[in-house]
Amino acid sequence: MHLSWDPDEATAEAVAHEQWRTNVFASNLAWNLEMPAQFDAAAVHVTAADVREKVLVSSDLGQQLEWLQEYLALGVDSLYLHHVGQTQDAFIDAFAEHVLPSLHAGDGRTDR
């Protein structure tokens, strides 16, 4: 799961757009891009809304939890969380305190 979280919604969106806009292309385009400059050129017109289609962007930890629970309800065995931003410590601390315990609640599993 590609996520972007920050206590400030605008920052969460800006980080997702800055860090992940070159990773939203369809496979047939991405396969034909070889150099970083080509990815940058292809991403010139990628909007924050385009990135939101591929990355779960929200400052609301409750919303992040809800999205993850929706995936678990589909029957997936595991979730792998990837914060696309560079502030990994804040992300890990916030999700460890406010999101992950609720994902564990009631299922007896510790591998999620």
Buried (B, 14 or more C-beta within 10 A) or exposed (E): BBBBBBEEEEBBBBBBBBBBBBBBBEEEEBEEBEEEEBBEEBBEEBEBEBBBEBBBBBBEBEEBBBBBEEEBEEEEEEEEBEBBBEBEEBBEEBBEEEBBEBBEEEEEEEEB
